[in-house]
Amino acid sequence: MPTFVHNERAFIPFSYGPMNCVGKQLALQEIRTVVCAVLQRFRVRAAEGEGALNISAYEAEFKDFFMTVHGPVQVVLEVREPGRQC
């Protein structure tokens, strides 16, 4: 299995360099806000049974173009009860 090498310039949806997207920081903050809101309201877990994640199928469906395309990952969202800790 190849070693993972992190390359910040591999995914450039907002362009790169001094002339990158002016709304980049706002978009990233909005993503963080939405993820936090979802995680506060729902418990997220991997689906079981027929919708379970099949690693070999997931890797087979992985496509690498200008931006990568991943296969589906089935998850279950369970509503958290208000006032209860994780």
N, C-alpha and C positions, 0 to 999 in steps of 0.2 A: 504494500500500500504506500503511495507517495506521501511525503511529508507535507503538511499544510504550511504554506508560506503566506502570511498576511501582506497584502498589497493594497494600500489605501486608494491607489489610482485604478484598480481593477473595476470598480463600480462607480461610474461618474454620471449619475442622473442629473446633477446640477452643473455639469461642466467642471473644469479644473483650472486653477490659476487665478490671477488677479481679476480676470473678466468673467468670473463664474456668475451663477444665478444670484440676482439681488434678493430673491425671496427664500434662499436656502435655509437660513437660520429660523425664519418663521415656520417654514414647512417642517423642519426637524422638530421644533418645539411643539407644533400641533400633533405630530406623530407621537411624541412622548406623552402628551396630555391624554390622547385617546387611549393609548396602551395602559396608562395608569388608571384611567376611568374604568376600562373593561376589567382589569385585574382586581380592582376594588369591589366590583359588583358580581364577578363570576369566579368560580373555581374552575380552572382549565385542566383537563386531563386527556390523555390519549384515548381514542375510541378503542373499544374491544370488539371481538367477533369479526363480522364481515367488513366493517369499516376500519379495522385495525391497520396500523402502518406496516407495510411490507417493505423492508429495507431494500431488498434486491429489485423490486419493481420501482421503488422510488429512485434508486440510482440509475436504472435503465431508462427512465423517463426524463432524466436530467439532461437538459440541452444547454449548450454554451454558445451563445451568439454574441452580439454586442453587449447584451445583458443576459444573465442566465435565466432559464425557465425551469422551475421545479415542478415535480408532480404534486398531486394533491396530498394533503396530510389531514386526516379526519380527526377532529377533536370534539370533546363534549364540554359544553359550558353549563355549569350548575349554578343557579342563582344563590348567592350568599345571603344568609339571614341577616337583617340589619342588627347591628350591635354585637355580633359575635366575632371573636377573633379567629384568625386562620386556623 
